[in-house]
Amino acid sequence: MRELFLKTLNLTDSSGRPHSYDYYITIDEMNVGTYACESYGVRITRQDHGESAAVHNITCSIARIDELCELIVRNTVTPLTLQDVVSDWL
């Protein structure tokens, strides 16, 4: 597995405490019959807490994972809500 760093977002929670989140595209290899292709997923890590969540093998399309990552970053998705957001997007 490889990862491609996307962005770090600095957010403030409801009590005013700052948190930093790192966003990544994960790149895995998926066997499809006798062929292998790259599959893409997403990982989010909270820097100050070590909390992390990942969803692998979402799509084999670079355009689709870019679309999803843009949505995730724009809406400041956190590790706690990543799985629900990906499920709704699919």
FIBAMAR-270361 format. One line per field, with one value per atom (N, C-alpha, C): chain; x, y, z; atom name. Coordinates in nm, 4 decimals. Example, Ala and Ser with C-alpha at 12.3 -4.5 7.8 and 13.67 -1.06 7.14 Angstrom:
<lotis>
ch = (A;A;A;A;A;A)
px = (1.3190;1.2300;1.3200;1.2850;1.3670;1.2900)
py = (-0.5690;-0.4500;-0.3300;-0.2250;-0.1060;0.0030)
pz = (0.7800;0.7800;0.7800;0.7080;0.7140;0.7870)
at = (N;CA;C;N;CA;C)
</lotis>
This chain:
<lotis>
ch = (A;A;A;A;A;A;A;A;A;A;A;A;A;A;A;A;A;A;A;A;A;A;A;A;A;A;A;A;A;A;A;A;A;A;A;A;A;A;A;A;A;A;A;A;A;A;A;A;A;A;A;A;A;A;A;A;A;A;A;A;A;A;A;A;A;A;A;A;A;A;A;A;A;A;A;A;A;A;A;A;A;A;A;A;A;A;A;A;A;A;A;A;A;A;A;A;A;A;A;A;A;A;A;A;A;A;A;A;A;A;A;A;A;A;A;A;A;A;A;A;A;A;A;A;A;A;A;A;A;A;A;A;A;A;A;A;A;A;A;A;A;A;A;A;A;A;A;A;A;A;A;A;A;A;A;A;A;A;A;A;A;A;A;A;A;A;A;A;A;A;A;A;A;A;A;A;A;A;A;A;A;A;A;A;A;A;A;A;A;A;A;A;A;A;A;A;A;A;A;A;A;A;A;A;A;A;A;A;A;A;A;A;A;A;A;A;A;A;A;A;A;A;A;A;A;A;A;A;A;A;A;A;A;A;A;A;A;A;A;A;A;A;A;A;A;A;A;A;A;A;A;A;A;A;A;A;A;A;A;A;A;A;A;A;A;A;A;A;A;A)
px = (0.0844;0.0000;0.0889;0.0454;0.1100;0.0069;0.0563;-0.0332;0.0154;-0.0802;-0.0524;-0.1115;-0.0244;-0.0708;-0.1470;-0.2637;-0.3457;-0.3344;-0.3662;-0.3795;-0.3879;-0.3498;-0.3730;-0.4725;-0.5760;-0.6738;-0.6635;-0.6647;-0.6653;-0.8058;-0.8701;-1.0099;-1.0221;-1.1316;-1.1611;-1.2908;-1.2882;-1.4098;-1.5059;-1.6195;-1.7244;-1.6814;-1.5792;-1.5315;-1.4150;-1.3798;-1.2755;-1.1352;-1.1197;-0.9868;-0.9481;-0.8232;-0.7785;-0.7368;-0.7602;-0.7197;-0.6707;-0.5717;-0.5199;-0.5476;-0.5981;-0.6307;-0.5520;-0.4911;-0.4202;-0.5065;-0.5136;-0.5953;-0.5038;-0.5305;-0.4493;-0.5372;-0.4842;-0.5398;-0.4556;-0.5214;-0.4487;-0.4516;-0.3420;-0.3293;-0.2923;-0.3816;-0.3621;-0.3654;-0.3299;-0.3422;-0.4550;-0.5435;-0.6588;-0.6531;-0.6707;-0.6751;-0.8166;-0.8239;-0.9516;-0.9317;-0.9765;-0.9523;-0.8042;-0.7512;-0.6088;-0.5273;-0.5928;-0.5260;-0.5187;-0.4275;-0.4176;-0.4310;-0.5007;-0.5146;-0.5022;-0.4772;-0.4712;-0.6126;-0.6300;-0.7565;-0.7242;-0.8187;-0.7944;-0.8914;-0.8416;-0.9210;-0.8819;-0.9287;-0.9056;-0.8677;-0.7741;-0.7399;-0.7335;-0.7871;-0.7822;-0.7202;-0.6247;-0.5586;-0.5641;-0.6002;-0.5981;-0.4600;-0.3848;-0.2448;-0.2267;-0.3024;-0.2792;-0.3349;-0.4087;-0.4755;-0.4402;-0.3864;-0.3527;-0.4719;-0.5895;-0.7105;-0.6996;-0.7357;-0.7237;-0.8347;-0.8759;-0.9751;-0.9409;-0.9648;-0.9364;-1.0442;-1.0720;-1.1598;-1.0814;-1.0496;-0.9694;-1.0581;-1.0013;-1.0667;-1.2038;-1.2107;-1.3372;-1.3633;-1.2593;-1.2762;-1.1432;-1.1510;-1.0313;-1.0141;-1.1000;-1.1002;-1.0323;-0.9302;-0.8613;-0.9567;-1.0373;-1.1312;-1.2319;-1.2809;-1.3807;-1.3195;-1.1952;-1.1350;-1.1013;-1.0636;-1.0411;-1.1697;-1.2799;-1.4110;-1.4472;-1.4280;-1.4589;-1.3685;-1.2394;-1.1464;-1.1775;-1.2160;-1.2552;-1.3755;-1.4724;-1.5901;-1.5516;-1.4654;-1.4243;-1.3489;-1.2556;-1.1780;-1.2663;-1.3464;-1.4330;-1.5292;-1.5767;-1.6740;-1.6105;-1.4792;-1.4019;-1.4466;-1.4491;-1.4850;-1.3760;-1.4157;-1.3215;-1.3154;-1.2184;-1.2113;-1.3402;-1.4101;-1.5332;-1.6444;-1.6469;-1.7572;-1.7179;-1.5911;-1.5435;-1.6232;-1.6435;-1.7124;-1.8541;-1.9264;-2.0631;-2.0655;-1.9698;-1.9638;-1.9351;-1.8401;-1.8073;-1.9263;-1.9929;-2.1112;-2.2208;-2.2456;-2.3472;-2.3054;-2.1771;-2.1260;-2.1374;-2.1150;-2.1254;-2.2703)
py = (-0.1181;0.0000;0.1244;0.2224;0.3534;0.4580;0.5754;0.6861;0.8131;0.8948;1.0246;1.1307;1.2130;1.3193;1.4235;1.4645;1.5662;1.7024;1.7068;1.8369;1.8205;1.9258;1.9350;2.0473;2.0174;2.1198;2.1448;2.2713;2.3097;2.3554;2.2820;2.3072;2.3384;2.4008;2.4299;2.3589;2.2858;2.2148;2.3102;2.2577;2.3414;2.4078;2.3530;2.4149;2.5107;2.5320;2.6274;2.5712;2.4388;2.3775;2.3486;2.3805;2.3550;2.2089;2.1567;2.0216;2.0254;1.9426;1.9330;1.7943;1.7890;1.6636;1.6531;1.5366;1.5082;1.4183;1.4498;1.3764;1.3094;1.1818;1.1036;1.0238;0.9983;0.8973;0.7720;0.6590;0.5328;0.4630;0.3968;0.3291;0.1836;0.0944;-0.0495;-0.1179;-0.2439;-0.3235;-0.4241;-0.4318;-0.5203;-0.6182;-0.7457;-0.8456;-0.8553;-0.8445;-0.8555;-0.9654;-1.0854;-1.2005;-1.2282;-1.2291;-1.2548;-1.1258;-1.0118;-0.8819;-0.8189;-0.7244;-0.6450;-0.4980;-0.4236;-0.2807;-0.2054;-0.0759;0.0059;0.0390;0.0364;0.0807;0.1898;0.2812;0.3999;0.4074;0.4617;0.4825;0.6135;0.6338;0.7586;0.7274;0.8069;0.7977;0.9382;0.9538;1.0804;1.0521;1.1354;1.1209;1.2519;1.2433;1.3610;1.3664;1.4718;1.4810;1.4791;1.5553;1.5725;1.4591;1.3695;1.2650;1.1252;1.1151;0.9852;0.9099;0.9692;0.9070;0.9004;0.7851;0.7674;0.6762;0.6992;0.6135;0.6037;0.4863;0.4659;0.3784;0.4035;0.3184;0.2872;0.1590;0.1158;0.0628;0.0546;-0.0072;0.0533;0.1841;0.2516;0.2498;0.2775;0.2867;0.2602;0.2255;0.2123;0.3349;0.4317;0.5520;0.6686;0.7235;0.8391;0.9587;0.9775;1.0902;1.0793;0.9602;0.9407;0.9633;0.9157;0.9365;1.0840;1.1529;1.2980;1.3701;1.3283;1.3872;1.3654;1.2436;1.2125;1.2908;1.2961;1.3676;1.5165;1.5743;1.7149;1.7371;1.6485;1.6551;1.6418;1.5463;1.5201;1.6389;1.6943;1.8084;1.9323;1.9588;2.0777;2.0775;1.9589;1.9482;1.9094;1.9178;1.8905;1.7634;1.6543;1.5244;1.4814;1.4243;1.3776;1.2246;1.1665;1.0199;0.9543;1.0216;0.9642;0.9486;1.0348;1.0336;0.9840;0.9468;0.9073;0.7919;0.6861;0.5680;0.6022;0.6823;0.7213;0.8060;0.8985;0.9840;0.9012;0.8091;0.7237;0.6361;0.5776;0.4943;0.5726;0.6942;0.7786;0.8160;0.8418;0.8814;0.7680;0.6460;0.5307;0.5071)
pz = (0.0000;0.0000;0.0000;-0.0755;-0.0782;-0.0405;-0.0055;0.0266;-0.0416;-0.0775;-0.1375;-0.0455;0.0150;0.1042;0.0240;0.0748;0.0084;0.0747;0.2036;0.2687;0.4196;0.4916;0.6354;0.6588;0.7361;0.7740;0.9235;0.9619;1.1023;1.1360;1.2261;1.2616;1.4096;1.4460;1.5855;1.6233;1.7353;1.7759;1.8469;1.8903;1.9495;2.0806;2.1471;2.2710;2.2466;2.1179;2.0839;2.0777;2.0933;2.0870;1.9423;1.9060;1.7683;1.7484;1.6289;1.5906;1.4465;1.4161;1.2799;1.2249;1.1024;1.0353;0.9049;0.8831;0.7584;0.6713;0.5426;0.4464;0.3431;0.3148;0.2229;0.1266;0.0077;-0.0819;-0.0605;-0.0385;-0.0271;-0.1629;-0.1948;-0.3233;-0.2964;-0.3318;-0.3136;-0.4486;-0.4496;-0.5711;-0.5511;-0.6496;-0.6423;-0.7600;-0.7305;-0.8368;-0.8922;-1.0254;-1.0961;-1.1993;-1.1652;-1.2525;-1.2607;-1.3807;-1.3982;-1.4037;-1.3888;-1.3962;-1.2582;-1.2462;-1.1243;-1.1630;-1.0822;-1.1076;-0.9755;-0.9843;-0.8648;-0.8183;-0.6886;-0.6300;-0.5292;-0.5136;-0.4326;-0.3158;-0.2069;-0.0874;-0.0227;0.1004;0.1722;0.3160;0.3703;0.5129;0.5698;0.6924;0.7661;0.9016;0.9417;1.0709;1.1468;1.2730;1.3605;1.4245;1.4002;1.4426;1.5935;1.6658;1.8097;1.8953;1.8375;1.9155;1.8671;1.7456;1.6897;1.6326;1.6395;1.5857;1.4334;1.3761;1.2322;1.1823;1.0578;0.9932;0.8462;0.7885;0.6464;0.5858;0.4595;0.3799;0.2528;0.2332;0.1196;0.0072;-0.1125;-0.2287;-0.2589;-0.2591;-0.2897;-0.4398;-0.5188;-0.6636;-0.7340;-0.8605;-0.9453;-1.0344;-1.0189;-1.1019;-1.0300;-1.0932;-1.0360;-1.0282;-1.1315;-1.1327;-1.0183;-0.9911;-0.8841;-0.7460;-0.7237;-0.5915;-0.5721;-0.6790;-0.6688;-0.6309;-0.6920;-0.6614;-0.5146;-0.4671;-0.3274;-0.2326;-0.2615;-0.1738;-0.1675;-0.2798;-0.2807;-0.1887;-0.1941;-0.1080;0.0393;0.0699;0.2084;0.2670;0.1912;0.2404;0.2509;0.1500;0.1491;0.2682;0.3066;0.4157;0.5489;0.5557;0.6779;0.7504;0.6752;0.7317;0.8291;0.9415;1.0437;1.0417;1.1126;1.1174;1.1677;1.2579;1.3135;1.2109;1.1112;1.0153;0.8766;0.8585;0.7257;0.6658;0.7397;0.6878;0.6423;0.7202;0.6828;0.5560;0.5439;0.4265;0.3019;0.3102;0.1962;0.1603;0.2582;0.2321;0.1613;0.2057;0.1420;0.0001;-0.0213;-0.1534;-0.2532;-0.2060;-0.2977;-0.3351)
at = (N;CA;C;N;CA;C;N;CA;C;N;CA;C;N;CA;C;N;CA;C;N;CA;C;N;CA;C;N;CA;C;N;CA;C;N;CA;C;N;CA;C;N;CA;C;N;CA;C;N;CA;C;N;CA;C;N;CA;C;N;CA;C;N;CA;C;N;CA;C;N;CA;C;N;CA;C;N;CA;C;N;CA;C;N;CA;C;N;CA;C;N;CA;C;N;CA;C;N;CA;C;N;CA;C;N;CA;C;N;CA;C;N;CA;C;N;CA;C;N;CA;C;N;CA;C;N;CA;C;N;CA;C;N;CA;C;N;CA;C;N;CA;C;N;CA;C;N;CA;C;N;CA;C;N;CA;C;N;CA;C;N;CA;C;N;CA;C;N;CA;C;N;CA;C;N;CA;C;N;CA;C;N;CA;C;N;CA;C;N;CA;C;N;CA;C;N;CA;C;N;CA;C;N;CA;C;N;CA;C;N;CA;C;N;CA;C;N;CA;C;N;CA;C;N;CA;C;N;CA;C;N;CA;C;N;CA;C;N;CA;C;N;CA;C;N;CA;C;N;CA;C;N;CA;C;N;CA;C;N;CA;C;N;CA;C;N;CA;C;N;CA;C;N;CA;C;N;CA;C;N;CA;C;N;CA;C;N;CA;C;N;CA;C;N;CA;C;N;CA;C;N;CA;C;N;CA;C;N;CA;C;N;CA;C)
</lotis>
